[in-house]
Amino acid sequence: MSNQFNRHIKRREIMILALSKQMKKNRLDHQYTVRDLSNKTGISFAYINQLENNKRGSVTLDTFFRLSEAFDMMPSQLLKNIEDDIRLLDENFFSNCSSNEKDQP
């Protein structure tokens, strides 16, 4: 497998992780249980749990809008928060990869 393909896969994993982190952070900031968020959004408990635990890789726009509304923010703000997390995770991951590649003989 090419190094570029591996980087693409890692970036996708990082995006999913960032979504998971923001979901849980916002839920806890609003002092919602998973059940509370499910009731507020109409999104199933199991689906929210999968999203938060990095077991689900994408959401529909409808789901995204419901979540942003439950978190009292514009969808663009939620997306910006996710993008900020992606940037941080991406920088950390790829700077560690570069360090590891230098250590290889």
Contacts in CASP RR format, 6 or more apart in sequence:
PFRMAT RR
TARGET T0000
AUTHOR 0000-0000-0000
METHOD contacts of the structure
MODEL  1
MSNQFNRHIKRREIMILALSKQMKKNRLDHQYTVRDLSNKTGISFAYINQ
LENNKRGSVTLDTFFRLSEAFDMMPSQLLKNIEDDIRLLDENFFSNCSSN
EKDQP
7 94 0 8 1.000
10 93 0 8 1.000
10 94 0 8 1.000
11 90 0 8 1.000
14 86 0 8 1.000
14 89 0 8 1.000
14 90 0 8 1.000
14 93 0 8 1.000
15 82 0 8 1.000
15 86 0 8 1.000
16 54 0 8 1.000
16 56 0 8 1.000
16 57 0 8 1.000
16 58 0 8 1.000
17 54 0 8 1.000
17 85 0 8 1.000
17 89 0 8 1.000
18 82 0 8 1.000
18 83 0 8 1.000
18 85 0 8 1.000
18 86 0 8 1.000
18 89 0 8 1.000
19 51 0 8 1.000
19 57 0 8 1.000
19 59 0 8 1.000
19 82 0 8 1.000
20 51 0 8 1.000
20 52 0 8 1.000
20 53 0 8 1.000
20 54 0 8 1.000
21 85 0 8 1.000
22 78 0 8 1.000
22 81 0 8 1.000
22 82 0 8 1.000
22 85 0 8 1.000
23 48 0 8 1.000
23 51 0 8 1.000
23 52 0 8 1.000
23 67 0 8 1.000
24 52 0 8 1.000
26 67 0 8 1.000
26 71 0 8 1.000
26 73 0 8 1.000
26 78 0 8 1.000
26 81 0 8 1.000
27 34 0 8 1.000
27 37 0 8 1.000
27 48 0 8 1.000
27 52 0 8 1.000
27 71 0 8 1.000
29 71 0 8 1.000
30 70 0 8 1.000
30 71 0 8 1.000
30 72 0 8 1.000
32 40 0 8 1.000
32 70 0 8 1.000
34 45 0 8 1.000
34 48 0 8 1.000
34 49 0 8 1.000
34 52 0 8 1.000
35 45 0 8 1.000
37 43 0 8 1.000
37 48 0 8 1.000
37 67 0 8 1.000
37 70 0 8 1.000
38 44 0 8 1.000
38 45 0 8 1.000
38 48 0 8 1.000
40 70 0 8 1.000
41 48 0 8 1.000
41 63 0 8 1.000
41 66 0 8 1.000
41 67 0 8 1.000
41 69 0 8 1.000
41 70 0 8 1.000
42 66 0 8 1.000
43 63 0 8 1.000
43 66 0 8 1.000
43 67 0 8 1.000
47 56 0 8 1.000
47 63 0 8 1.000
49 55 0 8 1.000
50 56 0 8 1.000
51 57 0 8 1.000
51 59 0 8 1.000
59 67 0 8 1.000
64 75 0 8 1.000
64 78 0 8 1.000
64 79 0 8 1.000
65 75 0 8 1.000
67 78 0 8 1.000
68 74 0 8 1.000
68 75 0 8 1.000
68 77 0 8 1.000
68 78 0 8 1.000
71 78 0 8 1.000
END
